[in-house]
Amino acid sequence: MTRKASITEGQRRLRHAVAVAACAAALFLDGCAIGPNYKRPAVASPDNFRSATGLATTNSLADVTWWDIYKDEALKQLIQTALANNYDARIAVTRIEQARQSAAQVRSQFFPTVDYQGAVGRGKNQFVGNPAPNPQNPTVFNTALGSLNAAWEVDLWGRIRRLNEAARAQFLASEEARNGVTLSLVSSVAQAYFELLELDLALDIAKRTTKSFGESYTLFKRKLEGGAASLLDTSRAEASMATAAAAIPDVERQIVRKENQINILLGRAPGPIPRTAKLLGETMPPAVPAGLPSTLLERRPDIRQAEQNLRTANAQIGVAMAEFLPKIGLTAFAGKMSPDLSTIAMTSGTANGWSLAANASGPIFQGGKLIAQYRQAKAAWDEARLTYEQTALNALGDVANALIDREKLEGVCEQQARSVRAYKQAVSVATKRYVAGKASYFDVLDAQNELFPAENSLAQTQLNQLLAIVQLYKALGGGWQQEMQPVRPEETKSKPQPQPPIQRKP
């Protein structure tokens, strides 16, 4: 009875020891690695954006797909083409692939490395090309060596785990960089397209103004021929007509340059851009909710990229700390070696060789090198943290600026439209009074000269209203989350398709 109890107690102790050993192994292999674990820095953000016209809500303009924002079929097609062919977007895809393979290289350090070695030789007092250990009996003979070697570093302190964490964060940062390229690309195409429509309108204004001055010139010339006007009237009218006409080729030049710019964004040779829309026909969303300021941390690609860079810097601190500790490795060798080439092929085992070994290496004195590496890693982390906080702060400023632009440009546009209507009426009244002999030529030309810049200013303001929506959409980080067909790296050489970003929680 006593013996049975003692056996039970021994089994209990054995199980306890096994459990402790298992926990220790789990701690070393899967537990916390040396160095600080990553924690997102706190970024102070207001409850609502400055210049927001209403209370903060969870809804945001950035949640709307870009094809619902820009209700122009031609623009939609241009954006689709740019996402598929733009060189910056395609280059960003190749950078993601590079980062992915770099992370795979770091991850390979978790596994043993196995290589082979083989050599044959013939000589005097040598073994496979090396001096023989016993030169007392000089002999010329053949030698051979064949072996497999394995080595594995035990990641006791988590150095490799921290390296893997840093490499993975760099990979994710490259994805966020690609998302940022996509966001900038959509915004750039939309902005260039609206600027092209504004140039079309400016060209139309220049042609109408030239025609209007031409009619005045014809009227003054007819009166001059009839002796009812002076040469001064005709000369002033001709000069105004020529000034307005000079703007036409300049605007046409700008249109061609803008079309070339758009084609470059689309990844194709310069050429015309087909379009039927007019600037005044473009619609703007009636409501543009900004959302919560805190959501910028989750949506803006540049903020997400800055956070992944911070995560990399954080992991590098652990790598620097691990360099102070010994590296423990396991090695193995198995093969055949013989001073006689004929012996190595024998199965008797006389030429067999093998070994198992453990090794440890660590620093004793490095002249301050390891301490400097650790301090450098800490300083790099401080830089990455400040960059992250600065990026988040700039994002808040971008949204606030875009909101105030949209709000105030509405008032500017309203007053400029009122000014244009008044100038048009003044031109009509002055022309009628001049024909009736109740006004001078100066009244007609003065009204026409003021109408031309007023119409151009109104067109520029209407463009700025559209661009304010583009900038707000970009500032809020919208547009890059859309589902599209992935791009494989080998497709970047010919006809690539747009690749969707990987959506995940930070």
C-alpha positions as CSV (number, residue, x, y, z in Angstrom):
1,M,0.0,0.0,0.0
2,T,2.9,2.3,0.9
3,R,4.7,1.4,-2.4
4,K,1.6,2.1,-4.5
5,A,1.2,5.6,-2.9
6,S,4.9,6.4,-3.5
7,I,4.5,5.5,-7.2
8,T,1.5,7.7,-7.5
9,E,3.4,10.6,-5.9
10,G,6.3,10.0,-8.3
11,Q,4.0,10.2,-11.3
12,R,2.5,13.4,-10.0
13,R,6.0,15.0,-9.6
14,L,7.0,13.7,-13.1
15,R,3.8,15.3,-14.6
16,H,4.5,18.5,-12.8
17,A,8.1,18.6,-14.1
18,V,6.9,18.0,-17.6
19,A,4.3,20.7,-17.3
20,V,6.9,23.2,-16.1
21,A,9.3,22.2,-18.9
22,A,6.5,22.7,-21.4
23,C,5.6,26.1,-20.1
24,A,9.3,27.1,-20.2
25,A,9.6,26.0,-23.8
26,A,6.5,27.9,-24.7
27,L,7.8,31.0,-23.0
28,F,11.1,30.8,-24.9
29,L,9.6,29.9,-28.3
30,D,6.3,31.7,-28.4
31,G,6.5,34.1,-25.5
32,C,7.4,37.8,-25.2
33,A,10.6,38.7,-27.0
34,I,13.2,41.0,-25.5
35,G,12.5,44.7,-26.0
36,P,9.3,46.8,-25.7
37,N,6.1,45.6,-27.2
38,Y,4.5,48.0,-29.6
39,K,1.8,50.3,-28.4
40,R,0.2,53.0,-30.5
41,P,1.1,56.5,-29.2
42,A,-1.8,58.5,-28.0
43,V,-2.7,61.3,-30.5
44,A,-4.9,64.1,-29.2
45,S,-7.7,64.7,-31.6
46,P,-10.7,67.1,-31.2
47,D,-14.3,65.8,-30.9
48,N,-15.0,67.4,-34.3
49,F,-13.1,69.0,-37.1
50,R,-12.6,72.7,-37.1
51,S,-14.8,74.4,-39.8
52,A,-17.3,71.5,-39.7
53,T,-20.8,72.8,-40.3
54,G,-22.6,70.2,-38.2
55,L,-22.1,67.8,-35.3
56,A,-19.6,65.0,-35.7
57,T,-21.1,61.8,-36.9
58,T,-19.8,58.4,-37.8
59,N,-20.7,58.9,-41.5
60,S,-18.0,60.3,-43.7
61,L,-17.7,61.4,-47.3
62,A,-14.6,59.1,-47.4
63,D,-17.0,56.1,-47.0
64,V,-18.5,56.9,-50.4
65,T,-17.0,55.2,-53.5
66,W,-15.2,57.5,-55.9
67,W,-17.6,56.6,-58.7
68,D,-20.5,57.9,-56.6
69,I,-18.6,61.1,-55.8
70,Y,-17.7,61.9,-59.4
71,K,-20.9,61.4,-61.4
72,D,-19.2,61.9,-64.7
73,E,-18.8,58.8,-66.9
74,A,-15.8,60.1,-68.7
75,L,-14.1,60.8,-65.5
76,K,-14.9,57.4,-64.1
77,Q,-13.3,55.8,-67.2
78,L,-10.2,58.0,-66.8
79,I,-9.8,56.9,-63.2
80,Q,-10.2,53.3,-64.0
81,T,-7.6,53.5,-66.8
82,A,-5.2,55.4,-64.5
83,L,-5.5,52.8,-61.7
84,A,-4.7,50.1,-64.2
85,N,-1.8,51.7,-66.1
86,N,-0.3,54.5,-64.1
87,Y,3.4,53.9,-63.7
88,D,3.6,55.2,-60.1
89,A,0.9,52.7,-59.1
90,R,2.7,49.8,-60.9
91,I,6.0,50.8,-59.3
92,A,4.3,50.7,-55.9
93,V,3.1,47.1,-56.6
94,T,6.7,46.0,-57.3
95,R,7.8,47.6,-54.1
96,I,5.2,45.6,-52.2
97,E,6.6,42.4,-53.7
98,Q,10.1,43.4,-52.8
99,A,9.0,44.0,-49.2
100,R,7.1,40.7,-49.1
101,Q,10.2,38.8,-50.2
102,S,12.4,40.7,-47.8
103,A,10.1,39.6,-45.0
104,A,10.3,36.0,-46.3
105,Q,14.1,36.1,-46.1
106,V,13.9,37.3,-42.4
107,R,11.3,34.6,-41.6
108,S,13.6,31.9,-42.9
109,Q,15.9,32.4,-39.9
110,F,13.3,30.6,-37.8
111,F,14.3,27.4,-39.6
112,P,17.6,25.4,-39.7
113,T,19.9,25.9,-42.6
114,V,21.2,22.8,-44.4
115,D,23.9,22.8,-47.0
116,Y,26.3,20.4,-48.6
117,Q,30.0,20.2,-49.2
118,G,32.1,18.0,-51.4
119,A,35.7,17.9,-52.5
120,V,38.3,15.6,-54.0
121,G,42.0,16.2,-54.3
122,R,45.4,14.6,-55.0
123,G,48.6,15.8,-53.6
124,K,51.4,15.3,-51.1
125,N,50.9,15.9,-47.4
126,Q,47.4,17.3,-48.0
127,F,43.8,16.5,-47.4
128,V,41.3,17.9,-49.9
129,G,43.6,20.8,-50.6
130,N,44.6,21.5,-47.0
131,P,48.0,20.7,-45.4
132,A,48.0,17.2,-43.8
133,P,48.3,17.1,-40.0
134,N,51.1,14.5,-40.1
135,P,53.9,15.5,-42.5
136,Q,56.3,12.9,-41.0
137,N,55.6,10.4,-43.8
138,P,55.3,12.3,-47.0
139,T,53.0,10.5,-49.4
140,V,51.2,11.3,-52.6
141,F,47.6,10.1,-52.4
142,N,44.0,10.9,-53.3
143,T,41.5,12.4,-50.9
144,A,37.7,12.9,-50.8
145,L,35.1,14.6,-48.7
146,G,31.3,14.6,-48.9
147,S,29.0,16.0,-46.1
148,L,25.7,17.5,-45.2
149,N,25.8,20.4,-42.6
150,A,22.9,21.8,-40.6
151,A,22.8,24.8,-38.3
152,W,20.0,26.5,-36.3
153,E,20.0,29.5,-34.0
154,V,17.8,29.0,-31.0
155,D,15.8,32.2,-30.7
156,L,16.0,32.2,-26.9
157,W,15.8,36.0,-26.5
158,G,13.5,36.8,-29.4
159,R,16.0,38.5,-31.6
160,I,14.7,36.7,-34.7
161,R,11.1,37.3,-33.7
162,R,11.8,41.1,-33.4
163,L,13.5,41.0,-36.8
164,N,10.5,39.3,-38.3
165,E,8.2,41.8,-36.6
166,A,10.2,44.7,-38.2
167,A,10.2,43.1,-41.6
168,R,6.5,42.4,-41.5
169,A,5.8,46.0,-40.5
170,Q,7.9,47.2,-43.5
171,F,5.9,45.0,-45.8
172,L,2.6,46.5,-44.4
173,A,4.1,50.0,-44.7
174,S,4.8,49.3,-48.4
175,E,1.1,48.4,-48.8
176,E,0.1,51.6,-47.2
177,A,2.4,53.5,-49.5
178,R,0.7,51.9,-52.4
179,N,-2.7,52.9,-50.9
180,G,-1.4,56.5,-50.7
181,V,-0.3,56.4,-54.3
182,T,-3.8,55.2,-55.3
183,L,-5.5,58.0,-53.3
184,S,-3.2,60.6,-54.8
185,L,-3.7,59.2,-58.2
186,V,-7.5,59.3,-58.0
187,S,-7.3,62.9,-56.7
188,S,-4.8,64.0,-59.3
189,V,-6.9,62.6,-62.2
190,A,-10.1,64.2,-60.9
191,Q,-8.3,67.6,-60.3
192,A,-6.7,67.6,-63.8
193,Y,-10.0,66.7,-65.4
194,F,-11.9,69.5,-63.7
195,E,-9.1,71.9,-64.6
196,L,-9.4,70.8,-68.2
197,L,-13.2,71.6,-68.1
198,E,-12.4,75.0,-66.7
199,L,-10.0,75.6,-69.5
200,D,-12.8,74.6,-72.0
201,L,-15.0,77.2,-70.3
202,A,-12.2,79.8,-70.4
203,L,-11.8,79.2,-74.1
204,D,-15.5,79.6,-74.6
205,I,-15.5,82.9,-72.6
206,A,-12.5,84.2,-74.6
207,K,-14.3,83.4,-77.9
208,R,-17.5,85.0,-76.8
209,T,-15.7,88.1,-75.5
210,T,-13.8,88.3,-78.8
211,K,-17.0,88.2,-80.7
212,S,-18.6,90.8,-78.4
213,F,-15.6,93.2,-78.9
214,G,-15.8,92.4,-82.7
215,E,-19.4,93.5,-82.8
216,S,-18.5,96.7,-81.0
217,Y,-15.6,97.3,-83.4
218,T,-17.9,96.8,-86.4
219,L,-20.4,99.2,-84.9
220,F,-17.8,101.8,-84.2
221,K,-16.3,101.4,-87.7
222,R,-19.6,101.8,-89.3
223,K,-20.3,105.0,-87.4
224,L,-16.8,106.2,-88.3
225,E,-17.5,105.7,-91.9
226,G,-20.7,107.6,-91.5
227,G,-18.9,110.4,-89.7
228,A,-20.7,109.8,-86.4
229,A,-17.7,108.5,-84.5
230,S,-14.1,109.2,-84.1
231,L,-11.0,107.1,-85.0
232,L,-10.4,106.9,-81.2
233,D,-13.6,104.9,-80.7
234,T,-12.6,102.4,-83.5
235,S,-9.0,102.1,-82.3
236,R,-10.0,101.4,-78.7
237,A,-12.6,98.8,-79.9
238,E,-10.0,97.1,-82.2
239,A,-7.4,97.0,-79.4
240,S,-9.9,95.4,-77.0
241,M,-10.9,92.8,-79.6
242,A,-7.3,91.9,-80.2
243,T,-6.5,91.6,-76.5
244,A,-9.4,89.2,-76.1
245,A,-8.4,87.3,-79.2
246,A,-4.9,86.9,-77.9
247,A,-6.2,84.9,-75.0
248,I,-7.6,82.2,-77.3
249,P,-4.4,80.6,-78.5
250,D,-2.9,80.8,-75.0
251,V,-5.9,78.9,-73.5
252,E,-5.7,76.4,-76.4
253,R,-2.0,75.8,-75.4
254,Q,-3.0,75.2,-71.8
255,I,-5.7,72.8,-72.9
256,V,-3.2,70.6,-74.9
257,R,-0.7,70.7,-72.0
258,K,-3.5,69.6,-69.5
259,E,-4.6,66.8,-71.9
260,N,-1.0,65.6,-72.0
261,Q,-0.8,65.7,-68.2
262,I,-3.8,63.5,-67.9
263,N,-2.5,61.1,-70.4
264,I,0.7,60.7,-68.5
265,L,-1.3,60.0,-65.4
266,L,-3.1,57.3,-67.4
267,G,0.2,55.8,-68.4
268,R,-0.2,56.4,-72.1
269,A,1.2,58.7,-74.8
270,P,0.1,62.3,-75.0
271,G,-3.1,62.8,-77.0
272,P,-6.6,64.3,-76.8
273,I,-9.0,63.6,-74.0
274,P,-12.5,62.8,-75.2
275,R,-15.1,64.7,-73.1
276,T,-18.7,66.0,-73.4
277,A,-19.2,67.4,-70.0
278,K,-19.1,71.1,-69.1
279,L,-17.8,72.6,-65.9
280,L,-21.1,74.2,-65.1
281,G,-22.8,70.8,-65.6
282,E,-20.7,69.0,-62.9
283,T,-22.7,68.3,-59.8
284,M,-21.4,68.4,-56.2
285,P,-22.7,66.3,-53.3
286,P,-25.3,68.2,-51.4
287,A,-23.9,67.0,-48.0
288,V,-20.3,66.3,-47.2
289,P,-20.0,64.8,-43.7
290,A,-16.5,64.7,-42.5
291,G,-16.9,62.0,-39.9
292,L,-15.0,61.6,-36.6
293,P,-11.5,63.0,-36.4
294,S,-10.4,59.8,-34.7
295,T,-11.2,57.7,-37.8
296,L,-8.4,59.4,-39.7
297,L,-6.0,57.2,-37.8
298,E,-7.7,54.2,-39.3
299,R,-8.3,55.5,-42.8
300,R,-5.5,57.8,-44.0
301,P,-2.8,55.7,-45.8
302,D,0.0,58.1,-44.9
303,I,-0.9,57.8,-41.2
304,R,-1.1,54.0,-41.4
305,Q,2.2,54.0,-43.2
306,A,3.8,56.2,-40.5
307,E,2.5,53.8,-37.8
308,Q,4.0,50.8,-39.5
309,N,7.3,52.6,-39.7
310,L,7.0,53.3,-36.0
311,R,6.3,49.6,-35.4
312,T,9.4,48.7,-37.3
313,A,11.5,51.1,-35.2
314,N,10.0,49.7,-32.0
315,A,11.0,46.1,-33.0
316,Q,14.5,47.3,-33.9
317,I,15.0,48.3,-30.3
318,G,14.5,44.7,-29.3
319,V,17.0,43.6,-31.9
320,A,19.6,46.0,-30.5
321,M,18.9,44.7,-27.0
322,A,19.3,41.1,-28.1
323,E,22.8,41.8,-29.4
324,F,24.0,42.2,-25.7
325,L,23.0,38.5,-25.0
326,P,24.7,35.3,-26.2
327,K,23.6,33.6,-29.4
328,I,23.0,29.9,-28.9
329,G,23.1,27.6,-31.9
330,L,23.0,23.9,-32.8
331,T,25.0,22.4,-35.5
332,A,25.1,18.9,-37.1
333,F,27.4,17.2,-39.5
334,A,27.1,13.9,-41.4
335,G,29.2,12.6,-44.3
336,K,32.2,10.7,-45.5
337,M,35.8,11.5,-45.6
338,S,38.8,9.5,-46.5
339,P,42.5,10.0,-47.4
340,D,41.9,7.2,-50.0
341,L,39.4,7.9,-52.8
342,S,38.6,4.2,-53.0
343,T,37.7,3.9,-49.4
344,I,34.9,6.6,-49.4
345,A,32.6,4.4,-51.5
346,M,32.9,1.5,-49.0
347,T,29.8,0.5,-46.9
348,S,31.9,-0.8,-44.0
349,G,31.6,2.6,-42.3
350,T,35.3,3.3,-42.1
351,A,34.9,6.6,-44.0
352,N,31.8,7.7,-42.2
353,G,31.8,10.9,-40.0
354,W,29.2,12.7,-38.0
355,S,28.9,15.2,-35.2
356,L,26.3,17.1,-33.1
357,A,27.3,20.3,-31.3
358,A,25.9,23.2,-29.5
359,N,27.6,26.6,-29.4
360,A,27.2,29.9,-27.7
361,S,28.8,33.2,-28.6
362,G,28.4,36.6,-27.0
363,P,30.0,40.0,-26.7
364,I,32.5,40.8,-23.9
365,F,34.0,44.1,-25.1
366,Q,32.9,46.0,-28.2
367,G,34.3,49.5,-27.5
368,G,30.8,50.9,-27.0
369,K,29.5,49.6,-30.4
370,L,26.4,47.8,-29.0
371,I,25.5,50.6,-26.7
372,A,25.6,53.0,-29.6
373,Q,23.5,50.7,-31.7
374,Y,20.9,50.6,-28.9
375,R,20.8,54.3,-28.5
376,Q,20.6,54.7,-32.3
377,A,17.5,52.4,-32.3
378,K,15.9,54.5,-29.5
379,A,16.6,57.7,-31.4
380,A,15.1,56.2,-34.6
381,W,12.0,55.2,-32.6
382,D,11.7,58.8,-31.3
383,E,11.9,60.1,-34.9
384,A,9.3,57.6,-36.1
385,R,6.9,58.5,-33.2
386,L,7.3,62.3,-33.9
387,T,6.7,61.6,-37.6
388,Y,3.5,59.7,-36.8
389,E,2.2,62.4,-34.6
390,Q,3.1,65.1,-37.1
391,T,1.4,63.1,-39.9
392,A,-1.8,62.8,-37.9
393,L,-1.7,66.5,-37.0
394,N,-1.2,67.5,-40.7
395,A,-4.2,65.3,-41.6
396,L,-6.5,67.2,-39.2
397,G,-5.3,70.4,-40.8
398,D,-5.9,69.1,-44.3
399,V,-9.5,68.3,-43.4
400,A,-10.2,71.6,-41.6
401,N,-8.8,73.5,-44.6
402,A,-10.8,71.6,-47.1
403,L,-14.0,72.1,-45.1
404,I,-13.5,75.9,-44.8
405,D,-12.7,76.1,-48.5
406,R,-15.9,74.4,-49.4
407,E,-18.0,76.5,-47.1
408,K,-16.6,79.9,-48.0
409,L,-16.3,79.3,-51.8
410,E,-20.1,79.0,-51.9
411,G,-20.4,82.6,-50.8
412,V,-17.7,83.7,-53.2
413,C,-19.4,82.0,-56.1
414,E,-22.7,83.5,-55.3
415,Q,-21.4,87.0,-55.3
416,Q,-19.3,86.6,-58.4
417,A,-22.3,85.2,-60.3
418,R,-24.2,88.3,-59.2
419,S,-21.4,90.4,-60.5
420,V,-21.4,88.7,-63.9
421,R,-25.1,89.2,-64.2
422,A,-24.8,92.9,-63.5
423,Y,-21.9,93.3,-65.9
424,K,-23.9,91.6,-68.7
425,Q,-26.8,93.9,-68.1
426,A,-24.4,96.9,-68.1
427,V,-23.0,95.8,-71.5
428,S,-26.5,95.4,-72.9
429,V,-27.7,98.8,-71.6
430,A,-24.5,100.6,-72.6
431,T,-24.7,99.2,-76.2
432,K,-28.3,100.3,-76.6
433,R,-27.6,103.8,-75.2
434,Y,-24.6,104.1,-77.6
435,V,-26.7,103.2,-80.6
436,A,-29.3,105.6,-79.5
437,G,-26.6,108.3,-79.1
438,K,-27.2,108.6,-75.4
439,A,-23.8,107.1,-74.2
440,S,-20.2,107.4,-75.3
441,Y,-18.0,104.6,-76.7
442,F,-16.2,104.6,-73.3
443,D,-19.3,103.3,-71.5
444,V,-19.6,100.3,-73.9
445,L,-15.9,99.3,-73.8
446,D,-15.7,99.8,-70.0
447,A,-18.6,97.5,-69.4
448,Q,-17.2,94.9,-71.8
449,N,-13.7,95.1,-70.3
450,E,-15.0,94.4,-66.8
451,L,-17.3,91.5,-67.9
452,F,-14.4,89.5,-69.4
453,P,-12.3,89.1,-66.1
454,A,-15.5,88.7,-64.1
455,E,-16.6,85.7,-66.1
456,N,-13.1,84.2,-65.8
457,S,-13.1,84.7,-62.0
458,L,-16.5,83.0,-61.7
459,A,-15.2,80.1,-63.8
460,Q,-12.1,79.8,-61.5
461,T,-14.3,79.9,-58.4
462,Q,-16.6,77.2,-59.8
463,L,-13.5,75.1,-60.4
464,N,-12.2,75.7,-56.9
465,Q,-15.5,74.5,-55.5
466,L,-15.1,71.2,-57.3
467,L,-11.5,70.9,-56.3
468,A,-12.5,71.6,-52.7
469,I,-14.5,68.4,-52.8
470,V,-11.6,66.5,-54.3
471,Q,-9.2,67.8,-51.6
472,L,-11.7,67.0,-48.9
473,Y,-12.2,63.5,-50.2
474,K,-8.4,63.1,-50.3
475,A,-7.9,64.6,-46.9
476,L,-10.4,62.2,-45.4
477,G,-8.5,59.3,-46.9
478,G,-11.3,58.1,-49.2
479,G,-11.1,56.2,-52.5
480,W,-8.4,53.6,-52.0
481,Q,-10.4,51.0,-50.3
482,Q,-12.4,49.9,-53.3
483,E,-12.5,46.3,-54.4
484,M,-10.6,45.8,-57.7
485,Q,-9.0,42.9,-59.5
486,P,-5.5,42.1,-57.9
487,V,-2.3,42.8,-59.8
488,R,0.3,40.1,-60.0
489,P,3.9,41.4,-60.1
490,E,4.6,39.7,-63.5
491,E,1.7,41.7,-65.0
492,T,3.3,45.0,-64.3
493,K,5.3,44.6,-67.6
494,S,2.2,44.6,-69.8
495,K,-1.4,45.5,-69.2
496,P,-1.6,45.4,-65.4
497,Q,-4.8,45.5,-63.5
498,P,-5.4,47.5,-60.4
499,Q,-4.7,45.7,-57.1
500,P,-6.9,46.2,-54.1
501,P,-5.2,47.1,-50.8
502,I,-5.4,44.6,-48.0
503,Q,-7.9,45.8,-45.4
504,R,-7.0,45.0,-41.8
505,K,-7.1,46.3,-38.4
506,P,-4.0,48.2,-37.2
